[in-house]
């Protein structure tokens, strides 16, 4: 089934959830991804819009080291990392991530030199020099400074921006690290995500941040309000929630208006909801992915 087929939006959503459930039912699925005992809210997935599915598969699989998982008998695939899934929808994105409220997503890797060499060999543009301050020395697409992280930025298909941070102590070769917003209201965003999703307030690289069990939420600076995510290459970000109905009721009591209100899908054992944060980030909440 082609995800771009024009069908009833609710049926399309059901199909999307069926694909997710088919993947997670597999014994080889990454069970640690959706684990309610990690916390009430954890990170779950990136959802990508693209008209070139093959280009994104090449980027996330060959370029960044994700794995393909077959979605049951549907023949569809999802790209899996140890603690995040990447879903691809065939749709024309309105823009890349730069210039939107979510500037980029970040991964940690045990060998940034090998990763960057592979990405360059595959023809992807390393944009590290233009993304870093002059305090960093950038050689062959990799940025370093004294007592600082070794990092790199790559521009993938449809201008999706991804940061790599070297950390030789992580459990996997590559794993999710952070979502990086660009906002004129970083302090307000940190407080909002603390109040509404329970992120622990703090700082990261001197910027306001919130911490959930498997992801850092970094609210970097911007002088102006930037574009919303919905319809762009990174259409929305997804969180898995323990007791989603209760959280949705709490959010509604705090004035959150849902784009797609809480709904249960008994046939799949799932519940879902969508909202847009006050700065234009389109967010999906799910429950049940940890128990399928």
Phi, psi and omega per residue, in radians:
X1 nan 2.263 -3.132
X2 -1.469 2.134 -3.085
X3 -1.132 -0.238 3.121
X4 -1.555 -0.052 3.127
X5 -1.040 2.375 -3.091
X6 -1.414 1.734 3.100
X7 -2.270 3.056 3.096
X8 -0.926 2.255 -3.091
X9 -0.975 -0.638 -3.134
X10 -1.178 -0.679 3.093
X11 -1.154 -0.648 3.095
X12 -1.092 -0.695 3.112
X13 -1.125 -0.730 3.095
X14 -1.044 -0.728 3.141
X15 -1.110 -0.756 3.105
X16 -1.001 -0.791 -3.129
X17 -1.187 -0.593 3.080
X18 -1.087 -0.722 3.111
X19 -1.058 -0.760 3.125
X20 -1.065 -0.800 -3.085
X21 -1.142 -0.652 3.134
X22 -1.102 -0.720 3.107
X23 -1.106 -0.842 -3.019
X24 -1.295 -0.288 3.096
X25 -1.300 -0.279 -3.115
X26 -1.209 2.387 3.136
X27 -1.069 -0.413 -3.098
X28 -1.539 0.022 -3.136
X29 -1.088 2.734 -3.091
X30 -1.399 1.539 -2.971
X31 -1.086 -0.468 -3.087
X32 -1.264 -0.233 -3.091
X33 -1.086 -0.952 -3.081
X34 -1.866 1.559 -3.101
X35 -2.211 1.902 -3.053
X36 -1.101 -0.443 -3.105
X37 -1.280 -0.107 3.055
X38 -1.299 -0.443 -3.102
X39 2.768 2.974 -3.120
X40 -1.151 -0.667 3.139
X41 -2.236 2.236 3.042
X42 -2.298 2.937 3.138
X43 -1.448 2.609 -3.066
X44 -2.213 -0.952 -3.015
X45 -2.739 2.755 2.908
X46 -1.800 2.444 3.084
X47 -2.074 2.066 -2.978
X48 -1.833 2.357 2.944
X49 -1.719 2.292 3.093
X50 -2.789 2.595 2.983
X51 -1.652 -0.032 -3.137
X52 -2.203 1.448 -3.111
X53 -1.063 -0.694 -3.100
X54 -1.110 -0.660 3.134
X55 -1.116 -0.720 3.133
X56 -1.249 -0.651 3.075
X57 -1.038 -0.748 3.130
X58 -1.090 -0.742 -3.119
X59 -1.138 -0.904 -3.050
X60 -1.304 -0.524 -3.113
X61 -1.556 -1.138 -3.112
X62 -1.238 -0.718 -3.061
X63 -1.291 -0.802 -3.017
X64 -1.915 -0.150 3.008
X65 1.572 0.360 3.026
X66 -1.240 3.050 -3.141
X67 -2.156 2.537 3.089
X68 -1.498 2.321 3.022
X69 -2.109 2.289 3.108
X70 -1.425 2.388 -3.079
X71 -1.578 1.381 3.096
X72 1.018 -2.396 -3.117
X73 -1.609 0.113 -3.098
X74 -1.318 -0.361 -3.059
X75 1.397 -0.094 3.121
X76 -1.391 2.806 -3.084
X77 -2.260 2.707 2.976
X78 -2.281 2.664 3.125
X79 -1.759 2.192 -3.016
X80 -2.046 2.334 2.904
X81 -1.994 2.927 -3.052
X82 -0.959 -0.539 -3.050
X83 -2.390 0.384 3.050
X84 -2.798 2.534 3.030
X85 -1.867 2.633 3.065
X86 -2.103 2.038 3.096
X87 -1.773 2.432 3.136
X88 -2.006 2.236 3.054
X89 -2.060 2.346 -3.132
X90 -1.386 1.747 -3.138
X91 -2.784 2.612 -3.106
X92 -1.394 1.977 -3.135
X93 -1.250 2.540 -3.131
X94 -1.362 -0.372 3.117
X95 -2.953 3.020 2.961
X96 -1.386 -2.927 -3.114
X97 -1.424 -0.596 3.117
X98 -1.136 2.335 -3.051
X99 1.631 -0.017 3.059
X100 -1.960 2.976 -3.096
X101 -1.109 -0.583 3.038
X102 -1.732 1.777 -3.040
X103 -1.227 -0.688 3.141
X104 -2.913 2.939 2.988
X105 -1.987 2.660 -3.057
X106 -2.214 2.456 3.090
X107 -2.124 2.605 2.935
X108 -1.668 2.561 -3.137
X109 -2.436 2.612 3.132
X110 -1.448 -0.294 -3.100
X111 -2.524 1.475 -3.077
X112 -1.185 -0.507 -3.125
X113 -1.174 -0.757 3.096
X114 -1.158 -0.699 -3.125
X115 -1.123 -0.810 -3.121
X116 -1.158 -0.706 3.104
X117 -1.062 -0.713 3.127
X118 -1.164 -0.783 3.134
X119 -1.080 -0.719 3.113
X120 -1.155 -0.707 3.121
X121 -1.108 -0.511 3.110
X122 -1.446 -0.095 3.048
X123 1.664 0.203 -3.138
X124 -1.463 2.511 -3.094
X125 -1.398 2.186 3.002
X126 -1.556 2.139 -3.055
X127 -1.957 0.456 -3.018
X128 -1.051 -0.804 -3.068
X129 -1.079 -0.732 -3.097
X130 -1.309 -0.262 -3.106
X131 -1.690 -0.232 -3.036
X132 -1.944 2.638 3.036
X133 -1.220 2.896 -3.077
X134 -1.173 -0.235 3.091
X135 -1.149 -0.278 3.073
X136 -1.643 2.397 2.941
X137 -1.588 2.223 -3.113
X138 -1.998 2.092 3.123
X139 -2.241 2.191 3.119
X140 0.917 0.696 3.048
X141 1.462 0.073 -3.112
X142 -2.069 2.286 -3.099
X143 -1.796 2.410 3.119
X144 -2.465 2.633 2.941
X145 -2.578 2.807 -3.107
X146 -1.051 2.280 3.122
X147 1.034 0.438 3.108
X148 -2.117 3.012 3.111
X149 -1.237 2.684 2.956
X150 -1.640 2.049 -2.987
X151 -2.401 2.855 3.091
X152 -2.659 2.707 3.080
X153 -2.173 2.332 3.103
X154 -2.149 2.508 3.079
X155 -1.825 1.976 -3.090
X156 -1.602 -2.972 3.137
X157 -0.997 2.564 -3.127
X158 1.039 0.404 3.090
X159 1.056 0.721 2.984
X160 -1.466 2.263 -3.081
X161 -1.725 2.255 -3.126
X162 -2.257 2.313 3.075
X163 -1.748 2.482 3.025
X164 -2.047 2.370 3.126
X165 -2.218 2.221 -3.130
X166 -1.397 2.306 3.061
X167 -2.628 1.800 -3.068
X168 -1.302 -0.106 -3.073
X169 -1.671 -0.050 -3.095
X170 -1.298 2.822 -3.038
X171 -1.273 -0.604 -3.065
X172 -1.991 2.880 3.128
X173 -1.086 -0.624 3.091
X174 -2.591 2.418 3.141
X175 -2.696 2.806 -3.107
X176 -1.063 2.496 3.090
X177 -2.209 -0.937 -3.050
X178 -2.696 2.792 2.888
X179 -1.889 2.304 -3.062
X180 -2.081 1.886 3.081
X181 -1.433 2.794 2.955
X182 -2.180 1.955 -2.990
X183 -2.524 2.592 3.013
X184 -1.399 -0.020 -3.028
X185 -2.308 0.881 -3.071
X186 -1.013 -0.763 -3.133
X187 -1.118 -0.710 3.122
X188 -1.161 -0.658 3.121
X189 -1.150 -0.760 3.109
X190 -1.008 -0.792 3.133
X191 -1.144 -0.654 -3.111
X192 -1.156 -0.808 -3.127
X193 -1.252 -0.459 3.017
X194 -1.192 -0.798 -3.103
X195 -1.223 -0.703 -2.972
X196 -1.661 -0.558 -3.140
X197 -2.073 0.010 3.048
X198 1.387 0.299 3.110
X199 -1.166 2.363 -3.130
X200 -1.367 2.097 -3.052
X201 -1.198 2.467 3.097
X202 -2.974 -2.750 3.088
X203 -2.227 2.604 2.968
X204 -2.431 2.250 -3.056
X205 0.785 0.697 3.096
X206 1.333 0.137 -3.107
X207 -1.976 2.643 3.090
X208 -0.983 2.451 -3.084
X209 -2.661 2.797 3.018
X210 -2.283 2.568 -3.092
X211 -2.073 2.204 2.936
X212 -1.918 2.913 -3.004
X213 -0.919 -0.620 -3.066
X214 -2.176 0.333 3.121
X215 -2.811 2.550 2.971
X216 -1.749 2.408 3.071
X217 -1.865 1.894 -3.064
X218 -1.864 2.226 -3.062
X219 -1.916 1.455 -3.066
X220 -1.332 2.987 -3.010
X221 -1.452 2.642 2.955
X222 -2.659 2.482 -3.126
X223 -1.356 -0.364 -3.111
X224 -2.337 2.855 3.050
X225 -1.304 2.325 -3.055
X226 -1.809 3.127 -3.006
X227 -1.209 2.684 3.059
X228 -1.209 2.770 -3.110
X229 -1.455 -0.576 -3.014
X230 -1.032 2.216 -3.119
X231 1.662 -0.278 3.109
X232 -1.479 -3.096 -3.111
X233 -1.031 -0.704 3.032
X234 -1.722 1.496 -3.012
X235 -1.077 -0.829 3.109
X236 -2.731 2.846 3.047
X237 -1.940 2.688 -3.019
X238 -2.246 2.405 3.091
X239 -2.089 2.438 3.022
X240 -1.663 2.338 -2.983
X241 -2.188 2.389 2.989
X242 -1.544 2.058 -3.050
X243 1.187 1.120 -3.098
X244 -1.107 -0.678 -3.111
X245 -1.028 -0.784 3.138
X246 -1.108 -0.714 3.129
X247 -1.124 -0.740 3.130
X248 -1.081 -0.687 3.101
X249 -1.113 -0.703 3.102
X250 -1.122 -0.755 -3.128
X251 -1.144 -0.718 3.102
X252 -1.097 -0.678 3.108
X253 -1.131 -0.424 3.108
X254 -1.595 0.073 3.057
X255 1.728 0.104 3.121
X256 -1.288 2.236 3.062
X257 -1.790 2.092 -3.069
X258 -1.420 2.391 2.993
X259 -1.194 -0.690 3.016
X260 -2.300 1.875 -3.072
X261 -1.111 2.889 3.102
X262 -0.865 2.270 3.107
X263 -2.524 2.448 3.088
X264 -1.763 2.467 3.083
X265 -2.056 1.457 -3.009
X266 -0.965 -0.640 -3.102
X267 -1.085 -0.433 -3.122
X268 -1.901 -0.126 -3.101
X269 1.179 0.538 -3.072
X270 -2.136 2.749 2.952
X271 -2.325 2.563 -3.069
X272 -2.474 2.799 3.006
X273 -2.830 2.644 3.103
X274 -2.268 2.441 2.981
X275 -2.513 2.903 3.039
X276 -2.021 2.206 -3.120
X277 -1.213 2.950 -3.047
X278 -1.073 -0.219 -3.099
X279 -1.899 0.044 3.027
X280 1.815 0.228 3.069
X281 -1.476 2.099 3.100
X282 -1.451 2.192 -2.983
X283 -2.216 2.320 3.016
X284 -1.852 2.370 3.017
X285 -1.988 2.395 3.118
X286 -2.315 2.735 2.955
X287 -2.480 2.359 3.133
X288 2.067 -0.261 3.130
X289 -1.206 -0.349 -3.137
X290 -1.460 -0.186 -3.057
X291 -2.095 -0.088 3.128
X292 -1.296 nan nan
